[in-house]
């Protein structure tokens, strides 16, 4: 009755990824082995100081001495802090209140507002013609 059905070829058959080269594994293992056999990079100065306990204690002691010296040394009292006179403060408060009141009294925006001075529409002599005969066009 029915004959054999022909299967269409797979359109994605050519898109399979290619295999890794056979020598890749040996190259990667050789590079890894050489990286492990290299000496470690030199340690920077900060790491050496941080790992050295006496230097770390000296640093902490110097920080504590500086903080203690800052707390114990009296500050100079040559100039007392300047405070503005009460009248100046009252004036600045009044001016701030006046400014806020002026903002509150601003007129509302009119979306249908028109300009105070209407400009005349351009006259026909100012409009260039649609086709100027003296212009040369490329054909």
MARBA-399916 format. One line per field, with one value per residue: residue number from 1; chain; x, y, z of N, C-alpha, C, O in turn. Coordinates in Angstrom, 3 decimals, decimal comma, always signed. Example, Ala and Ser with C-alpha at 12.3 -4.5 7.8 and 13.67 -1.06 7.14 Angstrom:
! residues 2
num <- c(1|2)
chaine <- c(A|A)
n_xx <- c(+13,190|+12,850)
n_yy <- c(-5,690|-2,250)
n_zz <- c(+7,800|+7,080)
ca_xx <- c(+12,300|+13,670)
ca_yy <- c(-4,500|-1,060)
ca_zz <- c(+7,800|+7,140)
c_xx <- c(+13,200|+12,900)
c_yy <- c(-3,300|+0,030)
c_zz <- c(+7,800|+7,870)
o_xx <- c(+14,236|+13,409)
o_yy <- c(-3,319|+1,138)
o_zz <- c(+8,465|+8,039)
! end
This chain:
! residues 139
num <- c(1|2|3|4|5|6|7|8|9|10|11|12|13|14|15|16|17|18|19|20|21|22|23|24|25|26|27|28|29|30|31|32|33|34|35|36|37|38|39|40|41|42|43|44|45|46|47|48|49|50|51|52|53|54|55|56|57|58|59|60|61|62|63|64|65|66|67|68|69|70|71|72|73|74|75|76|77|78|79|80|81|82|83|84|85|86|87|88|89|90|91|92|93|94|95|96|97|98|99|100|101|102|103|104|105|106|107|108|109|110|111|112|113|114|115|116|117|118|119|120|121|122|123|124|125|126|127|128|129|130|131|132|133|134|135|136|137|138|139)
chaine <- c(A|A|A|A|A|A|A|A|A|A|A|A|A|A|A|A|A|A|A|A|A|A|A|A|A|A|A|A|A|A|A|A|A|A|A|A|A|A|A|A|A|A|A|A|A|A|A|A|A|A|A|A|A|A|A|A|A|A|A|A|A|A|A|A|A|A|A|A|A|A|A|A|A|A|A|A|A|A|A|A|A|A|A|A|A|A|A|A|A|A|A|A|A|A|A|A|A|A|A|A|A|A|A|A|A|A|A|A|A|A|A|A|A|A|A|A|A|A|A|A|A|A|A|A|A|A|A|A|A|A|A|A|A|A|A|A|A|A|A)
n_xx <- c(+0,789|+1,452|+4,378|+7,943|+8,784|+10,478|+12,882|+13,476|+16,599|+18,507|+18,459|+20,138|+22,401|+24,964|+25,816|+27,000|+29,287|+32,810|+35,285|+37,688|+41,185|+43,442|+45,941|+45,540|+44,947|+47,399|+48,963|+47,694|+47,999|+50,808|+51,319|+50,029|+51,541|+54,026|+53,327|+52,741|+55,241|+56,740|+58,339|+56,690|+55,151|+56,855|+56,254|+54,402|+55,256|+53,347|+51,956|+53,996|+54,512|+52,042|+51,915|+53,978|+54,288|+55,535|+55,834|+53,179|+52,148|+53,637|+52,606|+49,927|+50,362|+51,420|+49,220|+47,432|+48,883|+48,870|+46,101|+45,619|+47,286|+46,023|+43,643|+44,521|+45,984|+45,486|+43,092|+43,551|+42,262|+42,008|+40,329|+37,015|+34,076|+32,231|+29,177|+26,278|+24,623|+21,426|+19,625|+20,421|+19,923|+17,156|+16,474|+17,309|+15,598|+13,148|+13,479|+13,634|+11,097|+9,583|+10,384|+9,400|+6,676|+6,333|+6,732|+4,498|+2,543|+2,694|+1,404|-0,970|-0,252|-1,397|-2,751|-3,845|-2,746|-1,895|+0,570|+1,570|+2,082|+1,210|+2,661|+2,978|+1,681|+3,806|+4,359|+3,303|+5,328|+7,637|+7,838|+9,528|+9,312|+7,812|+8,965|+11,805|+12,563|+15,101|+16,867|+19,119|+18,688|+19,792|+19,603)
n_yy <- c(-1,167|+1,473|+3,010|+3,068|+5,743|+8,693|+10,132|+13,511|+15,256|+16,215|+19,598|+20,876|+19,421|+20,076|+21,947|+21,099|+21,338|+21,526|+19,071|+19,110|+19,767|+16,974|+17,249|+19,154|+18,512|+17,553|+19,838|+21,619|+20,295|+20,327|+23,094|+23,658|+22,113|+23,405|+25,911|+25,306|+24,555|+26,859|+29,467|+31,139|+34,399|+37,457|+38,764|+41,641|+44,798|+45,734|+43,394|+41,938|+43,579|+43,450|+40,759|+40,576|+40,460|+42,184|+44,634|+45,196|+45,608|+47,892|+49,721|+49,867|+50,905|+53,421|+54,625|+54,706|+56,420|+58,800|+59,348|+59,657|+61,856|+63,782|+64,009|+64,903|+67,253|+70,647|+72,732|+75,799|+78,780|+81,242|+82,694|+83,108|+81,292|+82,768|+84,290|+85,253|+88,426|+88,720|+90,271|+90,064|+87,400|+87,388|+89,040|+87,447|+85,291|+86,535|+87,382|+84,931|+83,921|+85,821|+85,300|+82,697|+83,284|+84,888|+83,009|+81,461|+83,212|+83,263|+83,509|+81,241|+78,879|+79,418|+77,393|+78,022|+80,388|+83,301|+85,046|+88,372|+90,211|+89,938|+88,392|+89,360|+87,440|+85,790|+87,500|+86,949|+87,611|+87,090|+84,363|+81,785|+80,749|+77,649|+76,347|+77,345|+78,894|+79,645|+77,943|+75,283|+71,939|+68,623|+66,147)
n_zz <- c(+0,000|+1,095|+0,142|+0,935|+3,071|+2,377|+4,334|+5,055|+4,699|+7,576|+8,373|+10,170|+10,426|+9,551|+11,368|+13,704|+16,423|+15,955|+16,775|+19,469|+18,894|+18,760|+20,056|+21,960|+24,651|+25,644|+25,387|+27,147|+29,611|+29,820|+29,976|+32,384|+34,180|+33,991|+34,997|+37,646|+38,565|+38,538|+40,476|+43,221|+42,820|+43,816|+47,097|+47,915|+49,529|+51,410|+52,112|+53,317|+55,549|+56,863|+57,563|+59,363|+62,718|+64,784|+63,337|+62,742|+65,311|+66,000|+64,189|+65,067|+67,632|+67,012|+65,800|+67,959|+69,671|+68,177|+68,112|+70,874|+71,429|+69,907|+71,295|+73,786|+73,453|+73,977|+72,378|+70,602|+71,966|+70,801|+69,069|+69,590|+68,594|+65,975|+66,273|+64,612|+64,956|+66,643|+65,179|+62,522|+62,055|+62,337|+60,188|+58,025|+58,309|+57,908|+55,260|+53,962|+54,497|+53,130|+50,525|+50,151|+50,403|+48,146|+46,153|+46,574|+45,701|+42,958|+39,619|+38,165|+35,589|+32,312|+30,003|+27,570|+26,799|+24,909|+22,940|+23,927|+21,911|+18,725|+15,965|+12,584|+9,888|+7,521|+4,469|+1,067|-0,658|+0,701|+0,812|-0,749|-4,215|-5,250|-7,398|-8,871|-11,863|-12,708|-11,545|-11,987|-12,807|-12,413|-14,850)
ca_xx <- c(+0,000|+2,288|+5,777|+8,845|+8,792|+11,822|+13,129|+14,256|+17,875|+18,482|+19,074|+21,108|+23,472|+26,269|+26,101|+27,565|+30,599|+33,950|+35,954|+38,940|+42,339|+43,931|+47,118|+45,163|+45,044|+48,814|+49,462|+47,131|+48,648|+52,186|+51,292|+49,661|+52,683|+55,069|+52,849|+52,869|+56,648|+57,353|+58,320|+55,586|+55,552|+57,334|+55,210|+54,558|+55,689|+52,236|+51,676|+55,058|+54,324|+50,849|+52,193|+55,002|+53,584|+56,073|+55,513|+51,755|+51,980|+54,190|+51,645|+48,779|+50,781|+51,546|+47,867|+46,902|+49,574|+48,362|+44,756|+45,723|+47,848|+44,998|+42,645|+45,099|+46,516|+44,372|+42,909|+43,760|+41,007|+42,318|+39,165|+35,786|+33,243|+31,474|+27,737|+25,689|+23,707|+20,048|+18,898|+20,759|+19,206|+15,747|+16,348|+17,430|+14,374|+12,088|+13,670|+13,287|+9,636|+9,068|+10,631|+8,425|+5,359|+6,302|+6,561|+3,108|+1,680|+2,932|+0,164|-1,062|+0,038|-2,561|-2,351|-4,346|-2,228|-1,407|+1,580|+1,033|+2,269|+1,057|+3,514|+2,256|+2,029|+4,715|+3,671|+3,576|+6,573|+8,751|+7,869|+10,156|+8,434|+8,025|+9,883|+12,482|+12,977|+16,512|+17,671|+19,451|+18,573|+20,499|+18,660)
ca_yy <- c(+0,000|+2,670|+2,733|+3,609|+7,207|+9,274|+11,103|+14,640|+15,389|+17,137|+20,860|+21,327|+18,426|+20,706|+22,952|+20,506|+21,926|+20,679|+18,460|+19,755|+19,093|+15,902|+17,647|+20,192|+18,005|+17,489|+21,208|+22,194|+19,656|+20,798|+24,469|+23,606|+21,590|+24,433|+26,980|+24,859|+24,440|+28,186|+29,986|+32,086|+35,792|+38,090|+39,341|+43,084|+45,343|+45,809|+42,048|+41,566|+44,337|+42,952|+39,441|+40,706|+40,854|+43,387|+45,827|+45,460|+46,195|+49,242|+50,556|+50,089|+51,800|+54,785|+55,148|+55,031|+57,612|+59,958|+59,632|+60,180|+63,194|+64,685|+64,228|+65,560|+68,583|+71,601|+73,559|+77,215|+79,508|+82,624|+83,341|+82,372|+81,147|+83,966|+84,087|+86,458|+89,107|+88,248|+91,039|+89,505|+86,132|+87,709|+89,546|+86,351|+84,496|+87,295|+87,364|+83,592|+83,823|+86,658|+84,602|+81,608|+83,877|+85,321|+81,811|+81,066|+84,148|+83,224|+83,216|+79,900|+78,808|+79,327|+76,573|+78,636|+81,757|+83,772|+86,079|+89,720|+90,911|+88,957|+88,655|+89,328|+86,253|+86,157|+87,883|+86,040|+87,969|+86,522|+82,920|+81,464|+79,953|+76,208|+75,952|+78,514|+78,547|+79,891|+76,867|+74,231|+70,622|+67,573|+65,162)
ca_zz <- c(+0,000|+1,166|-0,112|+1,953|+3,121|+2,367|+5,401|+4,534|+5,419|+8,722|+7,947|+11,166|+10,543|+9,320|+12,389|+14,915|+16,703|+15,600|+17,927|+19,859|+18,294|+19,653|+20,839|+22,910|+26,023|+26,049|+25,537|+28,373|+30,763|+29,897|+30,467|+33,802|+34,917|+34,062|+35,875|+39,032|+38,927|+38,638|+41,841|+43,423|+42,583|+45,042|+47,928|+47,967|+50,810|+52,352|+52,612|+54,260|+56,793|+57,524|+58,117|+60,396|+63,937|+65,434|+62,568|+62,902|+66,641|+65,967|+63,475|+65,942|+68,714|+66,490|+65,604|+69,282|+70,156|+67,453|+68,590|+72,234|+71,347|+69,390|+72,339|+74,947|+73,153|+74,026|+71,185|+70,885|+72,152|+70,440|+68,471|+69,892|+67,403|+65,634|+66,150|+64,034|+65,878|+66,471|+64,156|+61,217|+61,930|+62,119|+58,822|+57,070|+58,405|+57,268|+53,805|+53,484|+54,523|+52,047|+49,265|+50,062|+50,155|+46,742|+45,328|+46,712|+44,993|+41,517|+38,883|+37,609|+34,163|+31,442|+28,866|+26,338|+26,729|+23,616|+23,162|+24,047|+20,649|+17,659|+14,809|+11,320|+9,100|+6,428|+3,231|-0,040|-1,336|+1,461|+0,637|-2,046|-5,079|-5,165|-8,454|-9,413|-13,224|-12,966|-10,963|-12,929|-12,195|-13,145|-15,390)
c_xx <- c(+0,849|+3,729|+6,665|+8,855|+10,234|+11,921|+13,909|+15,561|+17,746|+19,162|+20,131|+22,293|+24,847|+26,669|+26,660|+28,954|+31,715|+34,616|+37,249|+40,106|+42,912|+45,123|+46,788|+45,336|+46,492|+49,383|+48,962|+47,801|+50,097|+52,235|+50,944|+50,829|+53,774|+54,637|+52,970|+54,323|+57,349|+57,341|+57,181|+56,057|+56,001|+56,170|+55,456|+54,845|+54,545|+51,923|+52,739|+54,897|+53,126|+51,099|+53,241|+54,348|+54,199|+55,772|+54,032|+51,478|+52,523|+53,220|+50,442|+49,137|+50,894|+50,175|+47,263|+47,572|+49,076|+46,958|+44,778|+46,288|+46,835|+43,965|+43,216|+45,591|+45,360|+44,298|+43,112|+42,396|+41,208|+41,085|+37,929|+34,934|+32,365|+30,005|+27,137|+24,753|+22,275|+19,273|+19,182|+20,028|+17,734|+15,521|+16,399|+16,191|+13,237|+12,236|+13,328|+11,771|+9,021|+9,265|+9,652|+7,024|+5,251|+6,130|+5,113|+2,151|+1,904|+1,639|+0,203|-0,756|-1,251|-2,140|-2,809|-3,827|-1,711|-0,342|+0,938|+1,085|+2,211|+1,957|+2,678|+2,637|+2,939|+3,927|+4,072|+4,871|+7,784|+8,897|+8,510|+9,213|+8,798|+9,016|+10,517|+12,982|+14,447|+17,424|+17,916|+19,353|+19,312|+19,494|+19,403)
c_yy <- c(+1,256|+2,251|+3,311|+5,136|+7,697|+10,322|+12,278|+14,760|+16,436|+18,446|+21,359|+20,381|+19,067|+21,706|+22,355|+21,095|+20,953|+20,173|+19,215|+19,040|+18,056|+16,328|+18,701|+19,726|+17,975|+18,889|+21,838|+21,590|+20,119|+22,237|+24,512|+23,139|+22,656|+25,588|+26,584|+24,790|+25,785|+28,656|+30,993|+33,516|+36,438|+38,774|+40,846|+43,549|+45,364|+44,443|+41,615|+42,301|+43,782|+41,593|+39,482|+41,267|+42,083|+44,674|+46,194|+46,092|+47,623|+50,189|+50,876|+51,046|+53,237|+55,418|+55,543|+56,269|+58,878|+60,333|+60,220|+61,587|+64,197|+65,003|+65,043|+66,967|+69,578|+72,407|+75,011|+77,897|+80,977|+83,334|+82,524|+82,249|+82,372|+83,595|+85,364|+87,116|+88,662|+89,017|+90,495|+88,185|+86,405|+88,219|+88,409|+85,465|+85,214|+87,266|+85,991|+83,415|+84,647|+85,971|+83,451|+82,153|+84,335|+84,125|+81,354|+81,969|+84,152|+82,895|+81,797|+79,949|+78,636|+78,568|+77,168|+80,049|+82,062|+84,833|+87,467|+90,463|+89,854|+89,344|+88,527|+88,070|+86,661|+86,465|+86,925|+86,371|+87,384|+85,023|+82,614|+80,614|+78,472|+75,733|+77,224|+78,147|+78,755|+78,825|+75,786|+72,899|+69,624|+66,532|+63,934)
c_zz <- c(+0,000|+0,956|+0,992|+1,887|+3,163|+3,471|+4,803|+5,317|+6,522|+8,312|+8,933|+11,305|+10,367|+10,392|+13,685|+15,155|+16,351|+16,870|+18,221|+19,196|+19,265|+20,512|+21,892|+24,352|+26,484|+26,237|+26,830|+29,598|+30,915|+30,423|+31,948|+34,645|+35,053|+34,964|+37,338|+39,478|+39,035|+40,091|+42,011|+43,182|+43,893|+45,771|+48,019|+49,396|+51,825|+52,936|+53,604|+55,579|+57,552|+58,170|+59,227|+61,659|+64,610|+64,662|+62,690|+64,266|+66,680|+65,251|+64,364|+67,075|+68,204|+66,247|+66,941|+69,859|+69,454|+67,909|+69,999|+72,246|+70,837|+70,464|+73,491|+74,668|+73,152|+72,728|+71,564|+70,976|+71,813|+69,899|+68,818|+68,628|+67,207|+65,511|+65,581|+65,051|+65,616|+65,409|+62,763|+60,994|+61,634|+60,701|+57,813|+57,107|+57,705|+55,747|+53,229|+53,459|+53,394|+50,696|+49,091|+49,790|+48,705|+45,818|+45,389|+45,958|+43,486|+40,790|+38,325|+36,113|+33,382|+30,193|+27,539|+26,159|+25,329|+23,885|+23,206|+22,719|+19,559|+16,488|+13,551|+10,556|+7,945|+5,160|+2,121|-0,752|-0,604|+1,241|-0,710|-2,884|-4,979|-6,217|-9,037|-10,808|-13,461|-12,352|-12,009|-12,208|-13,043|-13,613|-15,803)
o_xx <- c(+0,929|+4,213|+6,163|+8,925|+11,076|+11,137|+14,904|+15,608|+16,987|+20,335|+20,952|+23,104|+25,808|+27,765|+26,776|+29,709|+31,568|+34,509|+37,824|+40,034|+42,863|+45,292|+47,672|+45,827|+46,777|+50,192|+49,718|+48,136|+50,567|+53,103|+51,504|+51,088|+54,378|+55,478|+53,267|+54,606|+58,454|+56,445|+56,762|+57,244|+55,575|+55,239|+56,597|+54,694|+54,760|+51,652|+52,427|+55,121|+53,187|+50,541|+53,380|+53,905|+53,444|+55,484|+53,683|+50,663|+51,929|+53,043|+49,990|+48,332|+50,501|+49,996|+46,646|+46,900|+48,888|+46,658|+44,047|+45,811|+46,802|+43,468|+42,482|+45,611|+44,377|+45,307|+42,876|+41,497|+40,642|+40,837|+37,803|+35,081|+31,829|+29,636|+27,471|+24,167|+21,941|+18,356|+18,291|+19,574|+17,131|+14,516|+15,629|+15,769|+12,448|+11,246|+12,790|+11,223|+8,049|+8,402|+9,126|+6,264|+4,193|+5,446|+4,555|+1,052|+1,332|+0,849|+1,267|-0,986|-2,097|-1,294|-2,235|-4,427|-1,162|-0,350|-0,107|+0,202|+3,072|+1,993|+1,781|+3,801|+2,836|+2,959|+5,054|+5,460|+8,840|+9,974|+8,064|+8,412|+9,931|+9,813|+9,830|+13,748|+15,015|+18,626|+17,037|+19,885|+19,431|+18,635|+18,796)
o_yy <- c(+1,985|+1,271|+3,980|+5,734|+7,172|+11,270|+12,061|+14,395|+17,398|+18,422|+22,197|+20,537|+18,622|+22,263|+23,073|+21,325|+19,735|+20,801|+19,864|+17,834|+18,259|+15,799|+19,105|+20,485|+18,343|+19,114|+22,513|+22,316|+20,287|+22,565|+25,318|+23,699|+22,792|+26,190|+27,427|+24,952|+25,853|+28,294|+31,627|+33,808|+36,014|+39,286|+41,277|+42,786|+45,040|+44,333|+40,995|+41,711|+43,655|+41,308|+38,507|+42,416|+42,978|+45,702|+47,374|+47,009|+48,484|+51,333|+52,020|+51,900|+54,171|+56,616|+56,602|+57,094|+59,911|+61,515|+61,167|+62,433|+65,340|+66,127|+65,805|+67,798|+69,398|+72,708|+75,407|+77,632|+81,853|+84,485|+81,376|+83,043|+82,933|+82,704|+86,456|+86,442|+88,270|+88,467|+90,465|+87,891|+85,742|+87,890|+88,396|+84,943|+84,592|+87,141|+85,900|+82,835|+84,221|+86,057|+83,248|+81,552|+84,191|+84,226|+80,910|+81,541|+84,997|+82,088|+81,241|+80,967|+77,815|+79,025|+76,862|+80,832|+81,192|+85,456|+87,699|+91,273|+88,977|+90,505|+87,688|+87,670|+87,782|+85,781|+86,191|+85,499|+87,198|+84,470|+83,145|+79,850|+78,105|+74,828|+78,062|+77,193|+78,104|+78,812|+75,436|+72,749|+69,784|+66,096|+62,978)
o_zz <- c(-0,988|+1,522|+1,895|+0,813|+3,891|+3,523|+4,112|+6,492|+6,412|+7,937|+8,560|+12,218|+10,995|+10,329|+14,678|+14,210|+16,442|+17,924|+17,348|+18,957|+20,478|+21,611|+22,648|+25,188|+27,624|+27,137|+27,529|+30,534|+32,040|+31,233|+32,691|+35,711|+36,117|+35,632|+38,185|+40,665|+39,575|+40,854|+41,043|+43,328|+44,967|+45,151|+48,183|+50,350|+52,993|+54,131|+54,620|+56,635|+58,775|+59,230|+59,966|+61,672|+64,991|+65,275|+62,735|+64,369|+67,329|+65,672|+64,410|+67,447|+68,903|+66,466|+67,052|+70,479|+70,096|+68,075|+70,292|+73,004|+71,293|+70,541|+74,121|+75,576|+72,433|+72,090|+72,706|+70,178|+72,465|+70,259|+68,392|+67,699|+68,164|+64,747|+66,040|+65,898|+64,498|+64,798|+61,914|+59,889|+60,790|+60,072|+56,853|+56,076|+56,992|+55,025|+52,126|+52,522|+52,771|+49,822|+47,996|+49,030|+48,091|+44,800|+44,385|+45,605|+42,797|+41,280|+38,054|+35,460|+33,736|+29,424|+26,493|+25,424|+24,653|+24,946|+22,597|+22,437|+19,488|+16,082|+13,467|+10,573|+7,448|+4,828|+2,232|-1,390|-1,208|+1,463|-1,727|-2,346|-4,667|-5,966|-9,622|-10,948|-14,338|-12,618|-12,796|-11,108|-14,258|-12,846|-16,285)
! end
